[in-house]
């Protein structure tokens, strides 16, 4: 009986060993895959961190679209697709004075509003003033205004404008101009896309994602 059991065990041993070997290989493969996935995520995070660009005043940062290259656009930070330098995202941060329109701010700030509506802050009134200026600028003979609206990011009010240069516009004829601009107490942060009308849809999604990546400190 003992000899029979040993004989049966000797038959199953190769099978047991093969199963153990397969399990070991599977475990190693799983660990390797997990490490690769972790390394990939970390690598992507580091890549995104390295691709982020800050303005010279260190007021904000944003992530430009993948494979877009940095260039100097009349002394401003700009990015273009590798093989399409006519398409540009211009990144600009400048100092501004929210109180530059003091009379307008005072007038709007003193106006009576519903008790349910909070009084406008100076920065919100400044945004409304800029909104009206953009409406006037891009409703002229040189532009066709497609969309304009107030926006907000991280508590900072801003303006979004999308317009197309008309034939009478010698500089921007046939070019889409997409501006997103935010205001702090002392600065104006803007991202502007200049793109030919026939290429706008091609880049729109990537640029929109890039615009949304803007962080204001």
Residue pairs with C-beta under 8 A, 6 or more apart in sequence:
48 63
51 63
51 64
51 66
52 61
52 62
52 63
52 213
53 61
53 62
53 63
53 64
53 70
53 77
53 91
54 60
54 61
55 61
55 77
55 91
55 92
55 93
55 189
56 93
57 93
57 95
57 187
58 217
59 93
59 184
59 187
59 189
59 216
59 217
60 93
60 189
60 214
60 215
60 216
60 217
61 214
61 215
61 217
62 91
62 191
62 210
62 211
62 213
62 214
62 215
63 210
63 213
64 70
64 79
64 89
64 91
64 210
65 79
65 81
65 89
65 203
65 206
65 207
65 209
65 210
66 206
67 81
67 82
68 79
68 80
68 81
68 82
68 89
69 79
69 80
69 81
69 82
70 77
70 78
70 79
71 78
71 79
71 80
71 85
71 88
72 78
73 88
73 90
76 90
76 91
76 92
77 90
77 91
77 92
78 88
78 89
78 90
78 91
79 88
79 89
79 91
80 86
80 87
80 88
80 89
81 87
81 203
84 199
86 194
86 195
86 196
87 193
87 194
87 195
87 196
87 199
87 203
88 193
88 194
88 195
89 191
89 192
89 193
89 207
89 210
90 190
90 191
90 192
90 193
90 194
91 190
91 191
92 188
92 189
92 190
92 191
92 192
93 187
93 188
93 189
93 190
94 187
94 188
95 186
95 187
96 183
96 186
96 187
96 188
97 186
98 122
98 123
98 126
98 183
98 185
98 186
99 105
99 122
100 126
101 125
101 126
101 129
104 125
104 129
105 122
105 125
105 126
105 129
108 120
108 125
108 128
109 119
109 120
109 122
109 125
113 119
113 120
120 128
123 156
123 157
123 183
123 184
123 185
124 157
126 157
126 183
127 150
127 157
127 158
127 159
127 183
128 150
130 159
130 181
130 183
131 148
131 150
131 159
134 148
134 159
134 161
134 179
135 145
135 148
137 143
138 145
138 148
138 161
138 163
138 177
139 145
141 166
141 168
142 165
142 166
142 168
142 169
142 172
143 163
143 164
143 165
143 166
143 169
143 172
143 177
144 163
144 164
144 165
144 166
145 161
145 162
145 163
146 162
146 163
146 164
146 176
147 160
147 161
147 162
148 159
148 160
148 161
148 162
149 159
149 160
150 157
150 158
150 159
150 160
151 157
151 158
151 159
151 160
151 180
151 182
152 158
152 182
153 182
153 214
153 216
154 215
154 216
156 182
156 183
156 184
156 189
156 216
157 182
157 183
158 180
158 181
158 182
158 183
159 179
159 180
159 181
160 179
160 180
160 181
161 177
161 178
161 179
161 180
161 181
162 176
162 177
162 178
162 179
163 176
163 177
164 174
164 175
164 176
164 177
164 197
165 171
165 172
165 173
165 174
165 175
165 176
165 177
166 173
167 173
167 174
172 194
174 196
174 197
175 194
175 195
175 196
175 197
176 193
176 194
176 195
176 196
176 197
176 200
177 192
177 193
177 194
178 192
178 193
178 195
178 207
179 190
179 191
179 192
179 193
180 190
180 191
180 192
180 211
180 214
181 188
181 189
181 190
181 191
182 188
182 189
182 190
182 214
182 216
183 189
184 216
189 214
189 216
191 210
191 211
191 214
193 203
193 207
195 203
195 207
